[in-house]
Amino acid sequence: MREIKRLKADINMLSDWHDKWGEAVNWHFSICDALQLRKDDTPESWQYRPAFFGVDDDNMHLDILSDYKTETLIKMGDILRRYIIRCEKAGLSY
């Protein structure tokens, strides 16, 4: 539980939540990419498919996410996925 709080704090510190949906999607894809780099699977419910050209090496989020356990990334990915769905229902997606 401590690790998820630390990850949430890192995400909040590095994010501009003016665009709630876009920021959540950005972090969700970064988590998916971090799991892909570890050769870990993403949950099927996320409907993630790796990019054709592979992971974006310039993504600064990957360095931060590398500090966290796979289980923590999956928990945060689930939280972000639920948040993304709520944003879409509220008409905040584009």
N, CA, C and O atoms as CSV, one atom per row, in Angstrom:
chain,resi,resn,atom,element,x,y,z
A,1,MET,N,N,0.817,-1.197,0.000
A,1,MET,CA,C,0.000,0.000,0.000
A,1,MET,C,C,0.862,1.263,0.000
A,1,MET,O,O,0.508,2.268,-0.616
A,2,ARG,N,N,1.975,1.200,0.685
A,2,ARG,CA,C,2.865,2.354,0.708
A,2,ARG,C,C,3.410,2.673,-0.680
A,2,ARG,O,O,3.533,3.834,-1.070
A,3,GLU,N,N,3.732,1.612,-1.411
A,3,GLU,CA,C,4.314,1.814,-2.738
A,3,GLU,C,C,3.307,2.449,-3.695
A,3,GLU,O,O,3.683,3.296,-4.505
A,4,ILE,N,N,2.048,2.060,-3.616
A,4,ILE,CA,C,1.033,2.649,-4.495
A,4,ILE,C,C,0.840,4.129,-4.159
A,4,ILE,O,O,0.619,4.945,-5.053
A,5,LYS,N,N,0.923,4.473,-2.874
A,5,LYS,CA,C,0.820,5.885,-2.480
A,5,LYS,C,C,2.012,6.681,-3.002
A,5,LYS,O,O,1.861,7.827,-3.427
A,6,ARG,N,N,3.182,6.080,-2.971
A,6,ARG,CA,C,4.386,6.748,-3.475
A,6,ARG,C,C,4.286,6.950,-4.987
A,6,ARG,O,O,4.658,8.006,-5.499
A,7,LEU,N,N,3.787,5.941,-5.701
A,7,LEU,CA,C,3.603,6.067,-7.148
A,7,LEU,C,C,2.558,7.138,-7.457
A,7,LEU,O,O,2.747,7.944,-8.368
A,8,LYS,N,N,1.463,7.149,-6.707
A,8,LYS,CA,C,0.439,8.174,-6.916
A,8,LYS,C,C,1.030,9.569,-6.713
A,8,LYS,O,O,0.737,10.486,-7.480
A,9,ALA,N,N,1.856,9.729,-5.689
A,9,ALA,CA,C,2.498,11.022,-5.434
A,9,ALA,C,C,3.429,11.407,-6.581
A,9,ALA,O,O,3.457,12.568,-6.991
A,10,ASP,N,N,4.192,10.444,-7.104
A,10,ASP,CA,C,5.070,10.716,-8.244
A,10,ASP,C,C,4.264,11.152,-9.465
A,10,ASP,O,O,4.629,12.109,-10.148
A,11,ILE,N,N,3.184,10.456,-9.732
A,11,ILE,CA,C,2.345,10.786,-10.882
A,11,ILE,C,C,1.756,12.182,-10.720
A,11,ILE,O,O,1.771,12.978,-11.659
A,12,ASN,N,N,1.239,12.478,-9.540
A,12,ASN,CA,C,0.627,13.793,-9.315
A,12,ASN,C,C,1.644,14.917,-9.423
A,12,ASN,O,O,1.332,15.988,-9.942
A,13,MET,N,N,2.854,14.683,-8.939
A,13,MET,CA,C,3.887,15.708,-8.977
A,13,MET,C,C,4.311,16.021,-10.416
A,13,MET,O,O,4.672,17.156,-10.726
A,14,LEU,N,N,4.268,15.024,-11.279
A,14,LEU,CA,C,4.779,15.174,-12.642
A,14,LEU,C,C,3.688,15.412,-13.684
A,14,LEU,O,O,3.957,15.387,-14.884
A,15,SER,N,N,2.465,15.642,-13.227
A,15,SER,CA,C,1.352,15.731,-14.168
A,15,SER,C,C,0.651,17.076,-14.095
A,15,SER,O,O,0.613,17.737,-13.057
A,16,ASP,N,N,0.102,17.449,-15.234
A,16,ASP,CA,C,-0.766,18.620,-15.321
A,16,ASP,C,C,-2.179,18.083,-15.506
A,16,ASP,O,O,-2.557,17.695,-16.611
A,17,TRP,N,N,-2.941,18.060,-14.453
A,17,TRP,CA,C,-4.258,17.432,-14.492
A,17,TRP,C,C,-5.332,18.351,-15.083
A,17,TRP,O,O,-6.525,18.105,-14.909
A,18,HIS,N,N,-4.904,19.417,-15.787
A,18,HIS,CA,C,-5.867,20.259,-16.487
A,18,HIS,C,C,-6.617,19.423,-17.538
A,18,HIS,O,O,-7.819,19.596,-17.743
A,19,ASP,N,N,-5.897,18.534,-18.184
A,19,ASP,CA,C,-6.474,17.594,-19.157
A,19,ASP,C,C,-6.533,16.226,-18.478
A,19,ASP,O,O,-5.646,15.393,-18.662
A,20,LYS,N,N,-7.576,16.008,-17.702
A,20,LYS,CA,C,-7.685,14.803,-16.878
A,20,LYS,C,C,-7.598,13.512,-17.697
A,20,LYS,O,O,-6.836,12.603,-17.367
A,21,TRP,N,N,-8.392,13.450,-18.768
A,21,TRP,CA,C,-8.425,12.234,-19.576
A,21,TRP,C,C,-7.083,11.996,-20.265
A,21,TRP,O,O,-6.552,10.886,-20.233
A,22,GLY,N,N,-6.540,13.039,-20.886
A,22,GLY,CA,C,-5.281,12.900,-21.616
A,22,GLY,C,C,-4.132,12.509,-20.708
A,22,GLY,O,O,-3.306,11.678,-21.084
A,23,GLU,N,N,-4.064,13.085,-19.530
A,23,GLU,CA,C,-2.989,12.763,-18.591
A,23,GLU,C,C,-3.105,11.319,-18.107
A,23,GLU,O,O,-2.104,10.610,-18.006
A,24,ALA,N,N,-4.329,10.891,-17.810
A,24,ALA,CA,C,-4.545,9.518,-17.353
A,24,ALA,C,C,-4.174,8.508,-18.449
A,24,ALA,O,O,-3.540,7.489,-18.176
A,25,VAL,N,N,-4.574,8.803,-19.678
A,25,VAL,CA,C,-4.233,7.915,-20.800
A,25,VAL,C,C,-2.721,7.864,-20.995
A,25,VAL,O,O,-2.158,6.791,-21.218
A,26,ASN,N,N,-2.069,9.005,-20.913
A,26,ASN,CA,C,-0.620,9.066,-21.072
A,26,ASN,C,C,0.086,8.174,-20.043
A,26,ASN,O,O,0.959,7.382,-20.399
A,27,TRP,N,N,-0.295,8.305,-18.777
A,27,TRP,CA,C,0.315,7.477,-17.730
A,27,TRP,C,C,-0.050,5.999,-17.905
A,27,TRP,O,O,0.773,5.119,-17.654
A,28,HIS,N,N,-1.277,5.736,-18.332
A,28,HIS,CA,C,-1.688,4.336,-18.524
A,28,HIS,C,C,-0.843,3.670,-19.610
A,28,HIS,O,O,-0.391,2.538,-19.441
A,29,PHE,N,N,-0.636,4.365,-20.708
A,29,PHE,CA,C,0.216,3.815,-21.767
A,29,PHE,C,C,1.658,3.652,-21.283
A,29,PHE,O,O,2.335,2.691,-21.649
A,30,SER,N,N,2.117,4.577,-20.472
A,30,SER,CA,C,3.481,4.460,-19.934
A,30,SER,C,C,3.614,3.222,-19.052
A,30,SER,O,O,4.627,2.525,-19.103
A,31,ILE,N,N,2.600,2.951,-18.250
A,31,ILE,CA,C,2.621,1.740,-17.422
A,31,ILE,C,C,2.618,0.503,-18.306
A,31,ILE,O,O,3.350,-0.452,-18.045
A,32,CYS,N,N,1.809,0.515,-19.338
A,32,CYS,CA,C,1.788,-0.625,-20.275
A,32,CYS,C,C,3.163,-0.826,-20.908
A,32,CYS,O,O,3.642,-1.954,-21.014
A,33,ASP,N,N,3.787,0.257,-21.323
A,33,ASP,CA,C,5.120,0.162,-21.924
A,33,ASP,C,C,6.147,-0.357,-20.915
A,33,ASP,O,O,7.005,-1.168,-21.263
A,34,ALA,N,N,6.059,0.110,-19.667
A,34,ALA,CA,C,6.993,-0.352,-18.634
A,34,ALA,C,C,6.835,-1.855,-18.410
A,34,ALA,O,O,7.826,-2.567,-18.249
A,35,LEU,N,N,5.608,-2.330,-18.400
A,35,LEU,CA,C,5.372,-3.769,-18.241
A,35,LEU,C,C,5.887,-4.532,-19.454
A,35,LEU,O,O,6.438,-5.624,-19.317
A,36,GLN,N,N,5.709,-3.963,-20.634
A,36,GLN,CA,C,6.192,-4.609,-21.855
A,36,GLN,C,C,7.717,-4.734,-21.829
A,36,GLN,O,O,8.262,-5.768,-22.216
A,37,LEU,N,N,8.398,-3.691,-21.375
A,37,LEU,CA,C,9.861,-3.748,-21.286
A,37,LEU,C,C,10.331,-4.840,-20.334
A,37,LEU,O,O,11.399,-5.421,-20.527
A,38,ARG,N,N,9.535,-5.115,-19.308
A,38,ARG,CA,C,9.863,-6.179,-18.344
A,38,ARG,C,C,9.454,-7.559,-18.851
A,38,ARG,O,O,9.732,-8.574,-18.213
A,39,LYS,N,N,8.800,-7.580,-19.990
A,39,LYS,CA,C,8.265,-8.821,-20.557
A,39,LYS,C,C,7.110,-9.366,-19.715
A,39,LYS,O,O,6.831,-10.565,-19.725
A,40,ASP,N,N,6.442,-8.465,-18.983
A,40,ASP,CA,C,5.259,-8.830,-18.205
A,40,ASP,C,C,4.014,-8.570,-19.041
A,40,ASP,O,O,4.007,-7.683,-19.895
A,41,ASP,N,N,2.981,-9.329,-18.797
A,41,ASP,CA,C,1.722,-9.152,-19.511
A,41,ASP,C,C,0.908,-8.025,-18.889
A,41,ASP,O,O,0.983,-7.771,-17.687
A,42,THR,N,N,0.134,-7.359,-19.729
A,42,THR,CA,C,-0.844,-6.402,-19.233
A,42,THR,C,C,-2.185,-7.127,-19.126
A,42,THR,O,O,-2.463,-8.036,-19.909
A,43,PRO,N,N,-3.007,-6.735,-18.174
A,43,PRO,CA,C,-4.326,-7.375,-18.069
A,43,PRO,C,C,-5.119,-7.217,-19.362
A,43,PRO,O,O,-5.098,-6.155,-19.985
A,44,GLU,N,N,-5.807,-8.260,-19.755
A,44,GLU,CA,C,-6.591,-8.244,-20.993
A,44,GLU,C,C,-7.647,-7.139,-20.969
A,44,GLU,O,O,-7.976,-6.570,-22.010
A,45,SER,N,N,-8.179,-6.837,-19.782
A,45,SER,CA,C,-9.221,-5.801,-19.663
A,45,SER,C,C,-8.716,-4.418,-20.069
A,45,SER,O,O,-9.518,-3.534,-20.369
A,46,TRP,N,N,-7.408,-4.222,-20.083
A,46,TRP,CA,C,-6.852,-2.934,-20.486
A,46,TRP,C,C,-6.909,-2.754,-22.005
A,46,TRP,O,O,-6.841,-1.626,-22.493
A,47,GLN,N,N,-7.032,-3.832,-22.742
A,47,GLN,CA,C,-7.095,-3.823,-24.205
A,47,GLN,C,C,-5.870,-3.158,-24.831
A,47,GLN,O,O,-5.972,-2.504,-25.869
A,48,TYR,N,N,-4.739,-3.325,-24.206
A,48,TYR,CA,C,-3.489,-2.729,-24.692
A,48,TYR,C,C,-2.860,-3.614,-25.748
A,48,TYR,O,O,-2.775,-4.833,-25.594
A,49,ARG,N,N,-2.425,-2.989,-26.812
A,49,ARG,CA,C,-1.666,-3.681,-27.849
A,49,ARG,C,C,-0.377,-2.883,-28.058
A,49,ARG,O,O,-0.428,-1.671,-28.268
A,50,PRO,N,N,0.767,-3.550,-28.002
A,50,PRO,CA,C,2.048,-2.836,-28.153
A,50,PRO,C,C,2.134,-2.093,-29.482
A,50,PRO,O,O,1.580,-2.524,-30.494
A,51,ALA,N,N,2.834,-0.980,-29.452
A,51,ALA,CA,C,3.035,-0.195,-30.663
A,51,ALA,C,C,3.862,-0.989,-31.664
A,51,ALA,O,O,4.722,-1.783,-31.282
A,52,PHE,N,N,3.598,-0.773,-32.931
A,52,PHE,CA,C,4.309,-1.476,-34.001
A,52,PHE,C,C,5.810,-1.233,-33.928
A,52,PHE,O,O,6.603,-2.144,-34.165
A,53,PHE,N,N,6.201,-0.004,-33.600
A,53,PHE,CA,C,7.615,0.355,-33.568
A,53,PHE,C,C,8.256,0.159,-32.201
A,53,PHE,O,O,9.415,0.527,-32.010
A,54,GLY,N,N,7.531,-0.410,-31.253
A,54,GLY,CA,C,8.085,-0.674,-29.935
A,54,GLY,C,C,7.870,0.485,-28.966
A,54,GLY,O,O,7.149,1.442,-29.250
A,55,VAL,N,N,8.512,0.365,-27.833
A,55,VAL,CA,C,8.360,1.327,-26.748
A,55,VAL,C,C,9.133,2.610,-27.072
A,55,VAL,O,O,10.229,2.564,-27.631
A,56,ASP,N,N,8.549,3.741,-26.714
A,56,ASP,CA,C,9.178,5.046,-26.907
A,56,ASP,C,C,10.277,5.233,-25.870
A,56,ASP,O,O,9.986,5.428,-24.690
A,57,ASP,N,N,11.518,5.176,-26.290
A,57,ASP,CA,C,12.653,5.289,-25.366
A,57,ASP,C,C,12.785,6.678,-24.746
A,57,ASP,O,O,13.459,6.831,-23.728
A,58,ASP,N,N,12.160,7.682,-25.334
A,58,ASP,CA,C,12.242,9.043,-24.811
A,58,ASP,C,C,11.202,9.333,-23.726
A,58,ASP,O,O,11.153,10.445,-23.201
A,59,ASN,N,N,10.388,8.364,-23.394
A,59,ASN,CA,C,9.331,8.550,-22.406
A,59,ASN,C,C,9.955,8.646,-21.007
A,59,ASN,O,O,10.456,7.655,-20.477
A,60,MET,N,N,9.921,9.843,-20.417
A,60,MET,CA,C,10.534,10.042,-19.105
A,60,MET,C,C,9.815,9.266,-17.998
A,60,MET,O,O,10.396,8.998,-16.946
A,61,HIS,N,N,8.565,8.911,-18.237
A,61,HIS,CA,C,7.829,8.150,-17.239
A,61,HIS,C,C,8.449,6.779,-16.990
A,61,HIS,O,O,8.375,6.252,-15.880
A,62,LEU,N,N,9.056,6.208,-18.015
A,62,LEU,CA,C,9.599,4.852,-17.879
A,62,LEU,C,C,10.687,4.767,-16.823
A,62,LEU,O,O,10.790,3.766,-16.114
A,63,ASP,N,N,11.491,5.802,-16.716
A,63,ASP,CA,C,12.540,5.818,-15.698
A,63,ASP,C,C,11.931,5.804,-14.296
A,63,ASP,O,O,12.409,5.096,-13.410
A,64,ILE,N,N,10.887,6.581,-14.107
A,64,ILE,CA,C,10.202,6.639,-12.816
A,64,ILE,C,C,9.518,5.309,-12.521
A,64,ILE,O,O,9.621,4.792,-11.408
A,65,LEU,N,N,8.830,4.760,-13.498
A,65,LEU,CA,C,8.084,3.522,-13.301
A,65,LEU,C,C,8.991,2.324,-13.057
A,65,LEU,O,O,8.560,1.331,-12.471
A,66,SER,N,N,10.228,2.405,-13.494
A,66,SER,CA,C,11.155,1.283,-13.285
A,66,SER,C,C,11.466,1.061,-11.809
A,66,SER,O,O,11.976,0.002,-11.442
A,67,ASP,N,N,11.169,2.038,-10.958
A,67,ASP,CA,C,11.406,1.912,-9.518
A,67,ASP,C,C,10.345,1.092,-8.801
A,67,ASP,O,O,10.495,0.784,-7.619
A,68,TYR,N,N,9.276,0.736,-9.500
A,68,TYR,CA,C,8.135,0.101,-8.852
A,68,TYR,C,C,7.979,-1.364,-9.258
A,68,TYR,O,O,8.360,-1.766,-10.358
A,69,LYS,N,N,7.416,-2.141,-8.354
A,69,LYS,CA,C,7.145,-3.555,-8.609
A,69,LYS,C,C,6.032,-3.701,-9.647
A,69,LYS,O,O,5.193,-2.816,-9.811
A,70,THR,N,N,6.047,-4.818,-10.330
A,70,THR,CA,C,5.026,-5.115,-11.333
A,70,THR,C,C,3.628,-5.047,-10.729
A,70,THR,O,O,2.720,-4.487,-11.343
A,71,GLU,N,N,3.445,-5.602,-9.545
A,71,GLU,CA,C,2.129,-5.610,-8.903
A,71,GLU,C,C,1.612,-4.188,-8.672
A,71,GLU,O,O,0.421,-3.918,-8.830
A,72,THR,N,N,2.513,-3.288,-8.298
A,72,THR,CA,C,2.134,-1.897,-8.064
A,72,THR,C,C,1.719,-1.235,-9.368
A,72,THR,O,O,0.743,-0.485,-9.404
A,73,LEU,N,N,2.453,-1.508,-10.430
A,73,LEU,CA,C,2.111,-0.929,-11.734
A,73,LEU,C,C,0.749,-1.419,-12.204
A,73,LEU,O,O,-0.034,-0.646,-12.757
A,74,ILE,N,N,0.463,-2.686,-11.989
A,74,ILE,CA,C,-0.832,-3.231,-12.404
A,74,ILE,C,C,-1.960,-2.613,-11.579
A,74,ILE,O,O,-3.013,-2.283,-12.125
A,75,LYS,N,N,-1.752,-2.454,-10.274
A,75,LYS,CA,C,-2.775,-1.808,-9.443
A,75,LYS,C,C,-3.028,-0.382,-9.909
A,75,LYS,O,O,-4.178,0.039,-10.034
A,76,MET,N,N,-1.956,0.363,-10.165
A,76,MET,CA,C,-2.125,1.746,-10.622
A,76,MET,C,C,-2.754,1.770,-12.009
A,76,MET,O,O,-3.579,2.638,-12.291
A,77,GLY,N,N,-2.388,0.850,-12.868
A,77,GLY,CA,C,-3.012,0.765,-14.190
A,77,GLY,C,C,-4.504,0.519,-14.087
A,77,GLY,O,O,-5.282,1.092,-14.850
A,78,ASP,N,N,-4.913,-0.330,-13.149
A,78,ASP,CA,C,-6.342,-0.574,-12.938
A,78,ASP,C,C,-7.047,0.692,-12.464
A,78,ASP,O,O,-8.146,1.007,-12.920
A,79,ILE,N,N,-6.411,1.411,-11.552
A,79,ILE,CA,C,-6.985,2.667,-11.052
A,79,ILE,C,C,-7.127,3.665,-12.196
A,79,ILE,O,O,-8.174,4.294,-12.353
A,80,LEU,N,N,-6.072,3.807,-12.992
A,80,LEU,CA,C,-6.117,4.743,-14.118
A,80,LEU,C,C,-7.166,4.330,-15.143
A,80,LEU,O,O,-7.863,5.181,-15.695
A,81,ARG,N,N,-7.282,3.042,-15.396
A,81,ARG,CA,C,-8.275,2.556,-16.370
A,81,ARG,C,C,-9.689,2.932,-15.928
A,81,ARG,O,O,-10.495,3.387,-16.739
A,82,ARG,N,N,-9.988,2.741,-14.641
A,82,ARG,CA,C,-11.307,3.127,-14.122
A,82,ARG,C,C,-11.517,4.641,-14.249
A,82,ARG,O,O,-12.610,5.095,-14.588
A,83,TYR,N,N,-10.477,5.403,-13.977
A,83,TYR,CA,C,-10.554,6.864,-14.080
A,83,TYR,C,C,-10.787,7.296,-15.529
A,83,TYR,O,O,-11.579,8.202,-15.791
A,84,ILE,N,N,-10.105,6.653,-16.455
A,84,ILE,CA,C,-10.276,6.945,-17.886
A,84,ILE,C,C,-11.719,6.697,-18.300
A,84,ILE,O,O,-12.307,7.509,-19.014
A,85,ILE,N,N,-12.287,5.598,-17.864
A,85,ILE,CA,C,-13.677,5.269,-18.203
A,85,ILE,C,C,-14.623,6.320,-17.636
A,85,ILE,O,O,-15.568,6.731,-18.309
A,86,ARG,N,N,-14.377,6.757,-16.401
A,86,ARG,CA,C,-15.215,7.808,-15.805
A,86,ARG,C,C,-15.097,9.117,-16.587
A,86,ARG,O,O,-16.093,9.806,-16.806
A,87,CYS,N,N,-13.885,9.453,-17.003
A,87,CYS,CA,C,-13.690,10.663,-17.796
A,87,CYS,C,C,-14.447,10.576,-19.121
A,87,CYS,O,O,-15.060,11.549,-19.560
A,88,GLU,N,N,-14.398,9.408,-19.748
A,88,GLU,CA,C,-15.117,9.222,-21.017
A,88,GLU,C,C,-16.614,9.382,-20.825
A,88,GLU,O,O,-17.287,10.003,-21.648
A,89,LYS,N,N,-17.141,8.819,-19.735
A,89,LYS,CA,C,-18.580,8.951,-19.464
A,89,LYS,C,C,-18.971,10.398,-19.188
A,89,LYS,O,O,-20.101,10.807,-19.455
A,90,ALA,N,N,-18.027,11.169,-18.652
A,90,ALA,CA,C,-18.275,12.577,-18.343
A,90,ALA,C,C,-18.044,13.480,-19.557
A,90,ALA,O,O,-18.220,14.695,-19.467
A,91,GLY,N,N,-17.651,12.894,-20.689
A,91,GLY,CA,C,-17.436,13.666,-21.902
A,91,GLY,C,C,-16.107,14.397,-21.951
A,91,GLY,O,O,-15.970,15.379,-22.681
A,92,LEU,N,N,-15.121,13.934,-21.182
A,92,LEU,CA,C,-13.830,14.601,-21.139
A,92,LEU,C,C,-12.816,14.042,-22.134
A,92,LEU,O,O,-11.702,14.556,-22.240
A,93,SER,N,N,-13.193,13.003,-22.856
A,93,SER,CA,C,-12.265,12.422,-23.844
A,93,SER,C,C,-12.383,13.169,-25.164
A,93,SER,O,O,-13.334,13.913,-25.400
A,94,TYR,N,N,-11.395,12.949,-26.008
A,94,TYR,CA,C,-11.407,13.601,-27.328
A,94,TYR,C,C,-10.858,12.662,-28.361
A,94,TYR,O,O,-10.780,13.015,-29.538
